[in-house]
Amino acid sequence: MMKKTFGKIYLYLILFFLYLPILTLVVFSFNGAKSRGKWGGFSLKWYKGLFENSSMMQALYTTLIVALLAALISTVIGTVSAIALYRSRPKFKKAMLSLSYIPMMNSDIVTGVSLMMLFTFLRMKLGFGTLLLSHIAFCIPYVILSVLPKLYGINMSIYEAALDLGAPPLKAYTKVMLPELLPGIVSGFLMSITLSIDDFVISFFNTGRGVQNISILVYSAKTGVNPETYALSSLMFGAVIMLLLIMNLKDYKKEVKRRNVR
């Protein structure tokens, strides 16, 4: 009983310290005063100022476009790579998986500088294209590691039965394996979006003049973080929460259907 109570208290403390800063951020995004230590009444002027700030809206647009494109491309490449690794020989699979871990364990500075040197060596002009390519590069390993465990959980006899019944390999993959892999694919896609939006170091080294995302914009602000940044962060946090609620609601409906079938 004591262990259970202590465990709950410990969990609540962790959640408190994790979400208190976010709650503070959201509250002060509605603060009428610019000072962070003074409450000036409820106001939406920072949200209005956010949408009137052209540089911040441009940075937000770049951030979202890069995140969505990088997540989409890395999800396709990562899923195909995971399937190829699953069907490869054990020694080759082990070697490639070890190589896949390196970008994840590597320092962001090392990854950012090495990619910048590669683009310079290839005489590629730093800008939107190099920013997108660098984000794709560091997102692919996370997609592979999200999809690969799902492959090990699939009953391959179903896929082989589809082939025996005359289905082409591509159709067998899309109709039999893809639905089973979908949770891992979606997980890798969402993780890629989160990593891309959150990244600063790799973006800083691989972007050019006139192209910046939210992280670079906030870092380069000479006047410090302004309340409009609080409003933007609150909107992004709200979007993530809504996305998680929608996904959990879908999973809950699927679970209810399974129980009803049983």
N, C-alpha and C positions, 0 to 999 in steps of 0.2 A: 504493500500500500504506500509506504514512504517513498519507495523507488519510483512508483508511478506518479505520485504528486510532485516529486523533485524533477522528474522528466518533463512534466507539463510546465512547471515554472521555468525550467531552463529553455524550453521551446518558446514560451511567450516572451522571455527576455531577448532571445535571438531575433524574433520577429519585431519586437519593439525597437531594437537598435538598428535593424535593417530598414524599417519603414518610417521611422521617425524623421530622418532627414528628408525623405521624399514628401512626407506630409507637410513638413515645414516649407519646402519649396513650393508646393501647391498653394498653401495658405498665403504666402508672401507674393505669389503671382497675382493675387487679388488685392494687394495692399495699395491704398491710395498714395502713400508716401514712398519716396524713392529710397529712404533709409531702411536698412535691414534691421535696425534695432528699435524701430518705432512703427506702431500701427496707425495708419492714417485713414482708416475706414475702408469699407468695401468699394472696390472700383474695378472696372474692366478696361481702363485706359491703356494698360500695358499690352493687353491682347489686341486692342485697336492699333496701338503703335507698332506691334509686331507685323501686322498685315500691311502697314504703311511703310515699313522699312524695306526698301528695295534690295539692299545688299543682303539682308538676312533671309528674305524670301528667295533670292537667287541661290544662296548657299543651301537653303532647305531643299529647293528643287534639285540641285546637283546631288545632294546627299541621298535623296529618295530615288532618283533615277539610277545613280551608281549602285545603290543597295539592291534595287529590284533587278537590274540587269545582271549584276554580279551573282546574286542569289539564283536567278534563273539559269544562267549559263553554267555556273559551278554545280548546280543540282543535276543538270543533264550529264555533264562530264563525270561528276562524282558517282552517279548512279551506274552509268555504263562501265566506269572503272571498277566499281565494287563487284558488278556481275562478272567482269573479266577476271578479276582476282579470285573470285569464288570458284571459277571453273579452271583456274590455272594449276600448275603443279605445286606441291607443298613447298619446295625449296624456293621457287620463284615468288610464291605468295608471301612467304615469311620475309624475304628480302625486300619486296615492295612495300609491305606493311611497315617494316622498320623505317624505310625512307619516308613513308607518309607521316610518321610520328615526328620527324625532324622539324617541319615548319610549325607544328603545334608547340613543341618544346623549346624552339629557338626564340631568342629575344626579338622583340619587334624591331629594335634598332638594327640588328644584324640583317633581318629580313628586308627591312625598308632600304637600307644602304645597298645591299647586294642586288636588289631589283633595280634600284636607280642606276647602279654601275652597268647592269645588263642592258638597260634601255639606252644608256649613253653609248655603250659599245656598239649597239645595233643602230646608232645614229637616229634614234626615235626622239622626237621633240616631246618634252615633258608637258603634259596637259591632261585633258579629259580621257584620252585613250589609254595613256600609261596608268592613270589613276584607276580606271576600270580593270585593266589587266592585272594590276597588283592586287586588287581586291578579289578577283577571281582566283588568283594563285593561292592566297592564304585561306580561302573558303573551301576549296576542293577537298582537302584532307578531312575536314569536319563532316562533309557530306558522305564521304566514303565510310567513315566510322559510324555514321548514323544508319546507313543502308545495310552494311555488311552483316551485322547481327540478325537482321530480319531475314537475310538469305539463309542463314544457318537454321532458322526456325521453320523454313518452308519444307513441306513434304514434297520432295522432287518426284515422287511417283505420280503425282497428279499431272505435273508438266509432261512426264514421259508418256502418260496415258493419252494426253492431248495429241502428242506427236504420233502415237500409234493409231489414233483415230483419223489421222490424215491432216491435222492442222499444220500449217507452215510454222517454222520456228519463231518467226517474228510475231505471228498471231498468237501462238501459244504463250509467248512472253507477255504480250499486252493483255490477253484475256485471263490468264491463269496466275502468272507471277506478279504482274504489276499491282493488282488489288491487294495482294499480301504485302508488297513492299511499300505501299502508299503511306502508312504511318511513319516509316523511316525516312521516306523521301520528303514528306511534309516537315518532319522534325529537322532534317538537314537544311531545307529551304528557309525555315524560320530562323534557325541558328545562323545561317549565312547573312540574312538581313540584319539581325542583331549585331553580329560581328562587324559588318560593313558600316553600319550607322555609328557604332561605338568607336571605331578605329580613328586614331590620330597620327601615331608615329609613322606608319607605313604611308599614309596619305600625305603627310608633310614632306616626305622625301621624294614622292613620285608624282606630284602635281606641279603644274606650271603656273606662270603669272596669269592672273585673271580667272583661274579655276580654283575654287575652294569650297570645302564642305563646312558643315556646322562646327565641327571640332576645330578646324583651322581658323575659322572666323572668330570663334570665342577666344582662342589662344592669341590671335593677333590684335585683339581689341586693346587699344592703348588706355582706354578709360576704365578698364576692368569689366567685370560682368555686370550688365545692366538688367533691370527688372524684365525687359522684353525677353531676355534669355530664360528667365523663370517661367514666363508664359509659354514659350516654345517647348521647354522641357516638360511642362505639365501636360501640354497637348500630346506630345510624343508618348509620355507615360500612360495617358488615358487611352491612346490608340492601342498600345501593347496590351493593356488590361482588357479592352474590348475584344481583341483578337483571341486572347487566352480564354475568355468567357465563351466565345462562339465555338472554339475548338472543344472545350470541355462539355458544352451543351450537346454537340454532335456525338461525342463519345458516350455521353449519358443516354442519349436516345438510342444509340446502337446497342448499349448494354440492356436497356429496357426491352428492346425488340428480341434480343437473344433469350432473355428470361421468359418472355411471353411465348416464344416458340417452344421452349422446354416445357 
